[in-house]
Amino acid sequence: MVTLTVNGKTLETDAAPDTPLLWVLRDHLGLTGTKFGCGAALCGACTVHLDGQPVRSCQLALANVGAAKVTTIEGLSADRSHAVQKAWLELDVPQCGYCQSGQLMSAAALLAQNPAPSDADIDTAMAGNICRCGTYNRIRKAVHRAAEMLKAEGA
């Protein structure tokens, strides 16, 4: 058995150490919000946080997680109260929605590091997340809106 911390909970799995974290999350732990996109860490649909840093879970072996804390889209907030989730809904960002959990996780990581990102900062941080529907302009606006919300919450 392997013990790991996911969304603040200590969990155990009998997954093989070389199993990609994505499949541990989805198939062993039932956390299906993290999506499979390309399987090669190129599209960003599988983005989760590892100790607060965005990582592609499709290419991260369970053995490499170690004692790090994993946060999935389900752990961002239980009630959609995180600023990025509120901004995404307010600005109607998703179209098909498939990539959005990865987009949200990358945006949340960016805002945790940089609470007032420029367009260039957003473009750089989000460059690894592909949206086949092309909602990039709405995503950028939503990141700015989430930054405003976080600033207001801190005031």
N, C-alpha and C positions, 0 to 999 in steps of 0.2 A: 504494500500500500504506500502511496505517496500522499503526503499532507501538503496542502497549499492554502493560502489565504486569498479568497475571492470575495470581493464586495464586502469586506470586513468580517467574513465568516471563515472559520477554519474548517476545511473540508478534506475528505480523503477520497482517493480514487485508486482503482487497481489498473489504471492505464499504463501501458508500457512507457518507459522513460523517453523513448524516441518519438512518441506520439506528439504531433503538433498540438500546441495549446488550444487552437481553434476547435479541434475535435474533442479534446477533453472537456472544454466548456460546453459544446453543443451536445455531444453524444453521451458523455459520462455524467455531467452535472445538470443537464437540461436547460442551460442558459442559451437560448436560441436567438437572442437579439444580435449577437455577433454573427456576421454573414460570411459565407464562403464566396469569394469572387473569382480570383484567378489562380490561387494556390501557389503563386510565385512572389508574393509580397510586392506586387506592382500596382494594385488597384486601390488598396486601402479599405476595402469593405470589412476586413477582419480586424480593424484597429481596436486595440484595448490599451489600457494603461498598465504599465509595469513600474511600480513605485512612482507613479505620476507621469511617467514618460510614455508617449505614444509608441506602440510597437505593433508589428504585423504578426498576429497570432498564428497565421497559417504556416509560418516558417520558424516559429520558436518552439523548440522541443520542450516537452514537459520537464525534462532533466535540467534544462537551463533556466527554469523559473526560480528554483531554489527557494529561499525565504522571502523573496520579493512579494509585495502585495499586488494582486491583480484586480483591476477595476474594469468591469464590462459596462455596456450601456445600461443594463439593469441596475447597476450600482451607482450610476451617476446621480440619480435620485429616484426614489420609489414612487413619487407622485408628480413627476414632470416639473418639479419646481426649480431645477437648475436653470440658470440664466440662459444657457444655450438652448435648452429645450423650449423655454418660454419664447425666446426670440424666433426659433425655427417655426413654431406654431403661429406666432403673431404675424410673421412675414410670409407664411404659406410657402416655405422653402421646398418641401418635397414634391416631386412629381410622381415617379413610380415608387420612390422611397427606399429602394433596395440598398443603396450606398449610404443612406443617411446615418445609420448608427456609427459607421466609421468616420463620417464627416463630423458628427457631433463630438466624438471622442477626440479627434484631432483638434477641433476648435476649443474644446474645454482645456486640453493640455496647453494650447497656445495662450489662452487667457490666464491660466494659472501662472505662466512664466512672464507674460507681457500683457498687463491689464489695459493698455491703450495702443493696440497694434495699428500700424499704418496699412494701407492697401498692399504695399509691397511685403510687409511682414505677414499678412494674411495669405497672400499668394504663395509665398515661400513655404509657410507652415502647412498649407493645404495642398501643395503641389502633388503630393503622393496619393491623393484621394481623387479617384476618377468618378465623375458623374456622367453616365451615358445620356441622361436627359438634358445635360447642359445647364444646370441651375446655378452655375458659378457666380453670377451676379447677385442672385438672391442669397447664396451662401455668404458672400462677402458682406452684404448688407446685414445679414443676421449676426455675423461675428461682431460687427460694429455695434449693433443693437444690444447684444449680450454684454459687451464691454460697458455700454451706458448703464445697463441694468445692474451690473456688478458694482460699478462706481456708486450708483444711487443707494444700493444696499449697504455699502461701506460708509456712507455719509451720515 
